[in-house]
Amino acid sequence: PRIQVEHTITEEITGIDLVSAQIRIAAGATLKDLGITQDTLSIRGMAIQCRITTEDPNDNFRPDTGTITMYRSSAGPGIRLDGIGYTGLTISPHYDSLLTKVTARADTWHAAIARMRRALSEFTIDGVQTNIPFLLAMMTDELFLSGKIDTSYIEERGPELLVRAKNSGMMPHKWVKAPDQTDLLASYIAQIHVNGQPKSLGASSGVKPSVKLITPPSAPEPSTLLTAPAGWRDVLLKEGPAGFAKAVRSHKGLLLTDTTWRDAHQSLLATRMRTSDILASAPATDVALRNAFSLEMWGGATFDVSYRFLREDPWDRLRALRAAAPSVPFQMLLRGANAVGYTSYSDNVVHKFCKLAVNNGIDVFRVFDSLNYIDNMKLGIEAVGGAGGVIEATICYSGDLCDPTKRKYTLDYYMEYARQLVGLGIHMLAIKDMAGLLKPAAAKMLVGALRKEFPNLPIHVHTHDTAGTGVATMLAAAKAGADVVDCAIDGLSGMTSQPSMGAIIGATAGTALDTGISLSNIEGLNEYWEQVRHLYAPFESGQLAGSADVYRNEIPGGQYTNLLFQSRQLGLEGSWSQVKKAYAQANVLLGDVIKVTPSSKVVGDLANFMVVNSLTPEEITANAANLDFPQSVVQYLRGEIGIPLGGFPEPLRTQVLKGQDSIVGRPGASLPPFDFEGARVHLEARFKNNVITDEDVVSHALYPTVFDDFQNHRMKYGNVSLIPTHAFLHSLELGETVHFTDNLGRDCEVKMLGSTAALPATGMRQVLLEINGEPRVVQVRDEKVAPKLNSKGSEKADPIDAGSVGSPMSGVVVGLKVSKGDTVEKGQPLCVMSAMKMETTVTAPITGVVERLGVGAGDSIQVGDLLVYIKGGPDFIGATLDAS
């Protein structure tokens, strides 16, 4: 006779081994020989069996296949397991989906169910879907617990059990963020082991840090501070923004803003500093810099880089740092009407963003516009004022006040702009010298004139030390009447960063400009940041000293390393000197603009475009109507970020726009209000089981694609900000262990045991890890040997054939605007490409019909790869006319 799968139940409640008995009977034994008689049989309590299968309850119990990456079973009194399961087991589609039979026995029905519920909960099976969540829902169902069920139970109660499993959190979708992310983080570690960091991160290949773990700095004793006030944030909270500004102006001595947490690493390390490394310094910073005016720590490029490259939530960074450093005011960089983006947004987006920034811990907003366009400034100032923040309105500095031949950005121009800003009801005035062009003599002239006309207005000066004159400029500004100057901790100062904090403290000590901060109190911080900088060696620009050529190319310090990495992404590794030269030429072509994000990005994109395509300024001017310019250049000339001083360059503007309408007035003024509630509904539907916050909705409004990519990455790999920096950036070595605290606050360790060779057919490799002492196998596709399913590049465009449209840059195809067979007009958009943050719309060079597409959306391509082939020219045009 056939043994039923339920035989384990009979065996558990009778104590008879049915399989053994059947074999012995087949060999000739009788029941009497086996000692089995009716009068000797007895029932030992109750038993229940659950069959764990590799089936997905969310998909009509479809059998799932794959490799089990972690298998941990249950045990204990009254629990029996029949089956096979282990880490590394491959589940094939060609066999039964049954994995393990779990049998629980106890004296009573409810006790047996309780044991079964415990056993199922203790199972961990990763890599494939199982029916365990559905089984657990059954174990808590009232009807099932009553025992009054029959064979129609699943049919009748199944839909309700599925809903119960989902609502109780016992049935996560494959793409839903799991409560315990340790396994997801291990998958990230395995991915880095096989493929390394993506090129888009911008890390120099082969460069590894000389240190891995760094001890956080210890805070100086408050008693050692020169003075020990509660901190300037206490003044702000008690007196409000207006009273705070008045107190700053009345203060004797020079106040400092520390840019270490934002602009310093943006300028030196391409904004790649991770939250964990900043957070480790926060308690000591809060004590050592108690007398500082502010910590500049958020906004600008840090916002999108956190999402885009570091895979961190910038709002989490703000909240964590605020909790760790409550005494010193937090300052952020707000791009006026552009908020923290690169384009214009609906007014309500800017207002909502500022309100949330204040709610999460920002105190001082340095509000600027990249073109000093007053209409854009009005929106930013109104948004900050409405949110209750300190309004530090900014004059962006360019040119050279010391050079009488430079007549565009004059002292009169800056003074008139300052009057307009003061008329908007600001609390403070800032001078933002993005590239380090503000020479000491010019600082004396500008600050002196502003102080004379606005004696009661606090003045804050910002510069970069690219040319090596930063400390001298800050001291000159202070002597001329500036109340606050920017600097960075010594280990992250100098060159394209801000001037040395230690140098300014030392130079002013014991004078009327004494900062109230002791050199001895920042020693620990400086030692810490010197060590941390070694962790980020792959992002160093290679610049070893200051460079006075900034007076010629005018590249902003905060853009320097980012532009360098963008150039590398475009294949310009050895052409940095040409890029810098082209930057100066692009600036002239665009009308000598003030260069700060996003206008600096426009100049940088055009410079890279010129070098990639070997174009001179004369060739740009002569062929502008036939070139496909970077999208940022087109947007700028349309007026999408504002109107520059003196207007747009002609005839370049008309030629580049090719008949497109231009924007008159403030770009965002005509945009309809953003639908926050509609966006929330969209995000909740897209990212099910994730709590969508107001901050998430605003981030989506600012960067919809970047935010979606971040969410998808987090659901795939977990919160990677929990992983130490050396393991985030580099593969663990064989036998190396990394320790971190998971999202539930538990200490975890992951050890690298090795990996297998890639399978030629699929490129898949198995990475062997040990997680908290248990083995784990992670499947990773080796991108170096795997089939390039998402990469084209097999066909190059014919430079002689006008209909053979080649890629003007290396990058990724964001989207196609045409399909095979479409009729296109000359100048019509064909596709959008992206490299780093630079997007370019490629247009049709001729009128014709799209004969074939060389690429698809998402493809990675190189310069010259065929994008679209258009069959056209005079024959096509004539045929069209004849047909009509």
Secondary structure, DSSP 4 states (H G I P E B T S, - for coil): -PPPTTHHHHHHHH---HHHHHHHHHTT--TTTTT--GGG----SEEEEEEEESEEGGGTTEEP-EE-SEEE----TTEEEEE---TT-EE-TTS--EEEEEEEEESSHHHHHHHHHHHHHH-EEESS--SHHHHHHHHT-HHHHHT---TTHHHHHHHHHHHHHHHTT-S--TTSPPS--HHHHHHHHHHHHHH-S-GGG-PPTT---S-S--PPPPPPPGGGSSS--S-HHHHHHHHHHHHHHHHHHH-SS-EEEE-IIIIIHHHHHTT---HHHHHTTHHHHHHHTTT-SEEEEEETHHHHHIIIII---HHHHHHHHHHH--SSPEEEEE-GGGTTSSS---HHHHHHHHHHHHHHT--EEEE--TT--HHHHHHHHHHHHHHT-EEEEEEEP-S-TT-TT--SS-HHHHHHHHHHHHTT--SEEEEE-SSS---HHHHHHHHHHHHHH-TTS-EEEE---TTS-HHHHHHHHHHHT-SEEEEB-GGG-STTSPPBHHHHHHHHTTSTT--S--TGGGHHHHHHHHHHHHHTGGG-----S--TTHHHH---HHHHHHHHHHHHHTT-TT-HHHHHHHHHHHHHHTTS---STTHHHHHHHHHHHHHHTT--HHHHHHHGGG---BHHHHHHHHTTT---TT---TTHHHHHHTTPPPP-S-GGGGSPPP-HHHHHHHHHHHSTTSPPPHHHHHHHHH-HHHHHHHHHHHHHH--GGGS-HHHHHSPPPTT-EEEEE-TTS-EEEEEEEEEPPPPTTT-EEEEEEEETTEEEEEEEE-TTTS--TTB--SSB--TT-TTEEE-SSSEEEEEES--TT-EE-TT-EEEEEEETTEEEEEE-SS-EEEEEES--TT-EE-TTBEEEEEEESHHHHHHHHHH-
